[in-house]
Amino acid sequence: MFVSVFDIFKIGVGPSSSHTMGPMIAAARFVSNLDENPIPRGARLWITLYGSLAYTGIGHGTNAAVLAGALGFSPETYDKAEAEAALAALGHRKTIAVAGETVLLDPDTDLVLDRTTRLDAHPNGMRFTLLDPAGAVHAEQTYFSIGGGFIRTEAEIQAGDLPATPAEDVPFPFASAAQMLEMGRISGLSIADMKRRNECARLNGAAFTDRLAAIWTVMDACITRGLQTTGELPGGLRVKRRAKAIFENMSGRAGRNDIPLHSAIDWLSAYAMAVNEENAAGGQVVTAPTNGAAGVFPAVLRYYLDHVPGATRDKIPDMLLVGAAIGGLIKYNASISGAEAGCQAEVGSASAMAAAALCAALGGSNAQIENAAEIALEHHLGMTCDPIRGLVQVPCIERNGLGAVKAVAAASLALQGDGTHIVSLDACIETMRQTGRDMDERYKETSLGGLSVAVPDC
């Protein structure tokens, strides 16, 4: 099995990897594939969103994202001002250009939120249909946004969500934590070293190094922007940005004798909330492993650099690789999708990744790293995904802060032991998968239960 570090950490746009990035990618792919056959003059593009995309798509910006994708925008190069101008023009023109033809697309009538039809393959479904002037189907495809910006067709899901790369393609194709630990024991290599060798088997060493460095650059820049910005977040909840105030308060108290030991919690929260406030505002973020959980991992890395004695930036690449190794195992064996398994799959996974990364940076053994990931994930089991009004704001922003805190605590606990523990990471991942399967869909990113209905919508 091989899931690249660049699949787990993808540069994209907020507020949701599953509800914004995935639909944008799917729409762009469908429109791009229309180039393969002649398009009838007067054709119309019909887009239908299902399940969680239909229930919370407006709050997550799915409608705008899918239209932007049809216009040719992609998360990696997304320019917010340019996209908003193009969407405004689409609202007036009501057409898009595809392979030299003009295709009808009216955002008011041709984008449908179907909250009654359930697609079995995944809760985040969307169907793109190109109709000829007589109303007959010329081309059609159904995509599923399965979390973290990944999309799959129904056929691809049935064939296997993430097909394992042939063993001969990478030197350490571990598909479980047990295999990862055993391969490390036999080879004498760290998890980061094994992951690096896998990556470099597919990507030139220099190109890999540069691309990995770019991931942290975007993460760190996102934290910095969030720590410098004030105001209300869009969407109508009137949520005020708080990261800047927390950061300034903590910075003003630095060096004072009355600072309590638990101030580390405030630093972590400020860093994590800065990222997720940027995400909620539709800014550039890195999936880690999703947008809704994008603040946990970079917050722990920033905390390591700014607050841990002896920290060095040289450890950042290894931290990214270790985090990706854990995230890949969770993605392959369970889910990172809130619509599929609740927030345990998003913030829980992010916390496990961050705990493992910090444990590695602090000198933990492979066994201790696996233990840190397990501790962090275990104590997120059962966490629901119930965003108020479908916005990635409440409880999502604070939840990232707490996920970062748990990650640091888990790494510290693991380093106090020798790596032996009762529940393996594999068992914890499987438990998370089963818990997600059994969880009522009202608590899986539909905003039909939990906090979403506990707060009056007025």
N, C-alpha and C positions, 0 to 999 in steps of 0.2 A: 504494500500500500504506500502511496506517496501523495501527500497533500502539501503543496508548496507553501513556503512562508509568505509568498506573494498572493496566495489565495486566502490565507487567514488575515493578512494585513493588506488591505486594498485602499488606495487613495480614492476618496469619493466625496459625496455631498450629502448633507443632512436633509431631513431628520431621521431617516430610517433606511438601513441597508436592504431590508426585505420589502418595504413598502414604497421606497423612493428609488434606490439604486437598481434593484432587481427589475421593477417594471420599466424603468428607463432603458435598461439594457435589452430587455425582451422586445420592447417596441422597436428599438433601433435595429435589432437583429431581424425581426419580421419584415420591416420595410426594406432592409438591405437585401434580403432573400428574394424580394419581388423582382429584382433585376434579372433573375434567371429566366423568366418567361415574359412575353409581351403583355403589357397591361392594357385592357380594353379602355377606349376613350369613354369618359364619363363614369369611371369606376368610383366606388365609395368605400372608405375604410370604416369598419364598425368595430368598436372595442368594448368588451364586456369584462367587468371585474367581479370576482366571486369571493365568497367567504370573508376572511378577515380583511382583505383588500377592499371589499365593498363596505364592510361595517365601519372601518376606521381609516379608509383611504383619504377622505377629505382632510382629516386632522393630520395625517401623515404626509400630505402633499402628493398622494399617488396620482390623482387626476392630472396635476400639472406635470409630474415626472413622466408619465406615460405619453403625454402629448409632446413633451420635449424630446423624448426618445424618437418619436415618429418624425420629428423635425430634424433629427440627426445629431442631437446632443448626447454626450456620454459622460458618466460620472468623473472619469479621470481628468477630463479637460473642461469640466463644466464652468462656465462663466455666468454668474447669476444675473447680472445686468443684461447681458446679451440674450440669455434665455427668456427673461421676462419680456424683453422687446419683441422677440420672435413669437412668444405666446400671445401677446397683445395683437400682433399682426394677424396671427392665425384666427383669432376671434373675429376679426373684421373680414378677412379674406375667405375663411372657411374651406381652404384647400391646402394641400401639401404637394410638393414636387417629388415624384418618384420615377427614376429612370427616364427622365425627359417627358414624362406624362404628368398631367394635372389630376390629382386624386381628391375627391371630395372628402372633407373631414370637418364636420361641424361640432365643436366642443360641447355645445348645448344639447345636441340630440344624438350624436354618434358615439358618445362615451356613456355607458350604462353601468350602474351599480346594481348588480343582481344579488339581493340578500336572501333569496328564497331557494336558489339552486345550489346544491352542495356537490362539489367535485371531490371524488374519493382520494385522488392521488396526494393532495396536500391542501391545507386550508387557504393558501395564498395562490389562487388561480386567476388566470386572465386569458381571454380568447381574442385573437385578432382575425377578423374576417374581411376579405376584400370581395365586394359584391360588384357584379357587372351592372350596366344600366337597367337590365330586366329584373334585377334582384337575385340572380343566381350566384352561387358561391364560386368565385374564381380561384381563391387561395384562402387557406385557413390554417391556423396553428394555435394550439393551447400551450401556454407556458405556466410554470409554477415557480414562484420566488421562494426558495427554500431556506433563506437566511444568509446573512453575510454577503449579500450581493450575488449569490449563486442563483442561476436559473436552470431549469430543466424542462424538457418536453415530457409528456406523459410516457412516451416510449423510452426515453432516457431514464426516467424514474423506475419503470418496470425492469429495465435492464440492469439496474443497480445505480444508486444515487451517485457514488463516487467510485467508479471502477478502479480496482487496484492496478497500479502501474506494474508491468511485468518485473519480476524480481531481478532480472538481469539488467534492467535499466538504472537501478540505483543500488548502491552497495549495502544499505541497511533499510530494507523495506518492512519495518515493523508496523504491524496492524493492531497491536495492543500494547499496553504498558508492560505486560509481562515479557513480551518479545523484545521491547525496547531495552528493558533492564538486562535481559539475557544477552542480547547482542553487545551491550556495553560491557558486560562482564567478560565475554569471550575476547572482544577486541581491545579492551583496556581503554576505550575512548569514552569521553563525556557525551551526554545527550547533545550538547551544542556541536561537538565535533562530528558526531554521526549525522546530524541534521545538515551541517555544512557540506559534508561530502556528498550527501544525497542531492542537495541543491546544485553543487558544482558539477555533478554528473550530467546536468541538463542545461546549465548556463555557465558561460565563460567566467572564470574567477574574478577578473577585474570588473566585468559588467555586473556580476552578482554583488560584489562589494559596494559598488556605486548605488545600485538600486536599493540595497538594504539600508544604506546610509540615508537615502532619500526618504524612506519610511519614517525614521526617527525625526528627521528634519521637519516633516509635515506635522507629526504628532506634537513636537515641541513648540512649533509655531502656533498650533491651535491652542495649546495651553496659554501661551503668551497673549494671544489675541483675546482669549476669554478673560484673562486677568486684567485686561486694560479697558474692557467694555462695560458700560452700564445701560440701564433702560429696561423696558418691558419686552418680553418675548412675544412673537406674533402668535395669533390663534384665538385670542379672546379670553383666555384665563387670567390675563393680566399678571402673569408670573414675572416678578422682578429678578433681574440678574443679581446674584449675591457673591459670586466668586471674587470680584474685584474688591469688595468691601472686606471680605474675610482676609484676603491676601494682604491688603494694606494694614489692617488691624494687627495681623500677625507680624508683619514686617516692622511695624512701629514698636512692637514689644520685644523685638529680637535683642538678646543680650541682657535683658532685665532679670533680676534674681527671683522675681515672683512668678515666673512662667511655670505652669504646672507641667508635669511629665506628659500628660495626655494632650498637650498642644500638638503633638505629631498628628493626631486625628484631624485637627483643623487644617494643617498644611495639606494632608492627603485629600481632604474634602474640597479644599479650594482648587487644587489642581484638577481633580476629577470633574467637579462641577463646572469649571471653566470650559472644559472640552464639551460637556453635554449641553451647556448653554449655547455654545457655538453651533453644535449640532441642531439644537431646537430652532435656531435662527436660520437654518439652511446653509450654514457655512461649510468649508472644506474640512473634512475629518478623515481619519483612517479607521476602517472597520477593525475591531479588535476584541472579539471576532465579528461583532456587528456594530452598527451605528448606535443603537440604543444602549449598548454597553461599551461605547468607545472611550469613555473616560477612565475606566479602571486601570488598564494596562499602562498608558502613558503617565498616569498619576503616580504609580508605584515607581516607574523608571525615574521620573523627575524627583520624587522623594529620595530615591537612592542617591542620585547625583548631588542634590542640594543639602541633604541632612545626614547622610551616613559617613562617618569618618573613614578616610581612605578610599572613598569612591572614585572611580575613574571612568571616563567616557569610553575607554577601550573595552569595557565590559558590555556596552550597549548592544553590539551585534550578537553576542552570545545570548543575551537576555531575550532578544527578539527571536532567535532561533529556538531557544528552549520553550518560549511561549507558544510559538507556532507548532512545535512538536506536540505539545499537550492539546492545543486547539484542534489540530488535525485528528488526533485520536478521538476527541469528543465528537467532532463533525462526522467522522467516518462511522463510529459505532453508536451514535445517538443522534443528537441534533443541536444546532445553535440557533434555532428558530423559535422566537417567542410565540408565534402562531401555532407552532407544532407542539411545543413542550413547556410553554410558560417562560417566565423570566429566569427560572433556574438554568435554562439553556443559554441565556444571554449573559446576564450579570454573573451567574454561577460559573459559567465557562470562562468568562473574562477574569474572574477572581482566581480561578484555578491556574490559568495561564500566568497571571501576574505573580502569584505565590511561588510557582515553580521558577520563574525568571529571577525573582529576588533571591530565592534560596541558592540558585546557581551562582549569582553574583557574589554572594556572601561565602562561597566556598563549599556549598553543600555537595554531598555525593549524589550519584544518580538515584540511589534509594531514598535519600532525604528529599530530593527534588520531587520524586514521584509521591512521597508522603505529603509534602506541602500542597501539591495539586489536589490530592484526595481530601485533605482536611478542608481546604477552601470550598471545593465543590460540595462536599458532604453537608456543609452547613448553609447551603443554599437550596437543598432539595425541597421540592414542594412549592417554591416561590412562584406565585402567579404573575401573569402579565395583564394588568387591568388599568391601562392609561386613561386618565380622565379626559373625556371628549376626544379620545383617540389621538391626543397630542403626546409627543415624546417629551413630556415635561414633568408631570406629577403622576406617579412617584419617581419617575425615571432618573431625574437629575440627582436628587439626594441619594437614590439607591446606588448610583455609581460611586459616590463618596464612601458609602458603607461597604461596598464591594472591595474598594481599595484598602480600607481599614482591615477587613477580614483577610485579605491577601497577605498583608504584612504580618498579621497575627499568626496566620497559618505557616508562613515561612519561618517565623521565629520559633514556633512550637516544633516544627520538623527539625530544625537545627539543634534543638535541645535533646533530640533522640538520635538513634543510630540508623533510622530508616525502617525499622521493623514496626508493623502496625497490624491491627486486626482486619480492617476493611481495605482491600486493594483499590487502586484507582480504577481498574477495570470493572470491579464489582460496583463501585460508586457510579461510574458512567452508565452501566447497564440499569442500575436502579433509577437513575435520572430518566433514562429512556422509557422505562416502564411507568414511572410516575407521570411523565408527560402524556403517555398513551392513555392513562386512566383519568387524567385531569379533565374536568368538565370544560367544554369549549367556551363557556362564558368567561372563563379565566385565562383564555389564551388569545390575547390581543384582539378581542372582539368588542371590548368596552361594554359588555352586557352584564357584568357582575363585578363584585368586589368594590374597590374604591371608586370605580367608574360610576356606580349607581348610588354610592353612599353620599356623594357630594351633589347637592341640588344643582341642576343645570338651568341656571337662571341668570 
